[in-house]
């Protein structure tokens, strides 16, 4: 671990960012253009004291999970992310087709979406980032680990994952989940995380195994979704997807027509978030 170079790199990347670049209101009293240390710490979920020690070359070696959070917070490119890992004494993550490092371009768009549900998904259906409204609508998936990070895996192994969709839509959603995974499997190959996911699901779900044998391939997301919320009930939402150039990640944005019933429900969800609704 090169503490001095790591500290210097973090200071320069923090100083190169504006508050608006990460979705923070600058405010009238900000004297410098760069982010504050406490802002980077908040974005990564670490303490300000630990981040300060990183920048002062006084810290212990950060974990790979912490480095991943730093790469997202500082909006690093894949090359910059790899450099960060090497400075911290870790091997750079493999880039074999399915890189979970969030595209800075997609993240900049997500940062500006605070009034409608939006999330960034990997090719394996992993929720890499989600805004507050998406977490309130779909649940907070940030704590998921292992195979359960993948929405495809949860769809076929956890019945609760299907409660967001009407029962009549389940067969179509199952078909779409498998067809999307086919794309990721084709990109990364059988020895990848996609291959591991397929093998696990072949053992865990007869439904998945039957659909997998159809060899259907699709990356397109539905333009319209009917979603069920435990308190708000049914929401009719339009879904738009913005993909990275290599199609490995997608930003999903869910909207409702102005003055529609679903629009009013989203506004209520924005106010209440994950709180329990009162009767």
Rosetta blueprint (number, residue, H / E / L):
1 X L
2 X L
3 X H
4 X H
5 X H
6 X H
7 X H
8 X H
9 X H
10 X H
11 X H
12 X H
13 X H
14 X H
15 X H
16 X H
17 X L
18 X L
19 X H
20 X H
21 X H
22 X H
23 X L
24 X L
25 X L
26 X L
27 X L
28 X L
29 X L
30 X L
31 X L
32 X L
33 X L
34 X L
35 X L
36 X L
37 X H
38 X H
39 X H
40 X H
41 X H
42 X H
43 X H
44 X H
45 X L
46 X L
47 X L
48 X H
49 X H
50 X H
51 X H
52 X H
53 X H
54 X H
55 X H
56 X L
57 X L
58 X L
59 X L
60 X L
61 X L
62 X L
63 X L
64 X H
65 X H
66 X H
67 X H
68 X H
69 X H
70 X H
71 X H
72 X H
73 X H
74 X L
75 X L
76 X L
77 X L
78 X H
79 X H
80 X H
81 X H
82 X H
83 X H
84 X H
85 X H
86 X H
87 X H
88 X L
89 X L
90 X L
91 X L
92 X L
93 X L
94 X L
95 X L
96 X L
97 X L
98 X L
99 X L
100 X L
101 X L
102 X L
103 X L
104 X H
105 X H
106 X H
107 X H
108 X H
109 X H
110 X H
111 X H
112 X L
113 X L
114 X L
115 X L
116 X L
117 X L
118 X E
119 X E
120 X E
121 X E
122 X E
123 X L
124 X L
125 X L
126 X E
127 X E
128 X E
129 X E
130 X E
131 X L
132 X H
133 X H
134 X H
135 X H
136 X H
137 X H
138 X H
139 X L
140 X L
141 X L
142 X L
143 X L
144 X L
145 X L
146 X H
147 X H
148 X H
149 X H
150 X E
151 X H
152 X H
153 X H
154 X H
155 X H
156 X H
157 X H
158 X L
159 X H
160 X H
161 X H
162 X H
163 X H
164 X H
165 X E
166 X L
167 X H
168 X H
169 X H
170 X H
171 X H
172 X H
173 X H
174 X H
175 X H
176 X H
177 X H
178 X H
179 X H
180 X H
181 X H
182 X H
183 X H
184 X H
185 X H
186 X H
187 X H
188 X H
189 X L
190 X L
191 X L
192 X L
193 X H
194 X H
195 X H
196 X H
197 X H
198 X H
199 X H
200 X H
201 X H
202 X H
203 X H
204 X H
205 X L
206 X H
207 X H
208 X H
209 X H
210 X H
211 X H
212 X H
213 X L
214 X L
215 X L
216 X L
217 X L
218 X L
219 X L
220 X L
221 X L
222 X L
223 X L
224 X E
225 X E
226 X E
227 X E
228 X E
229 X E
230 X L
231 X L
232 X L
233 X E
234 X E
235 X E
236 X E
237 X E
238 X E
239 X E
240 X E
241 X E
242 X E
243 X E
244 X L
245 X L
246 X L
247 X L
248 X L
249 X E
250 X E
251 X E
252 X E
253 X E
254 X E
255 X E
256 X L
257 X L
258 X L
259 X L
260 X L
261 X H
262 X H
263 X H
264 X H
265 X H
266 X H
267 X H
268 X H
269 X H
270 X H
271 X H
272 X H
273 X L
274 X L
275 X L
276 X L
277 X L
278 X L
279 X L
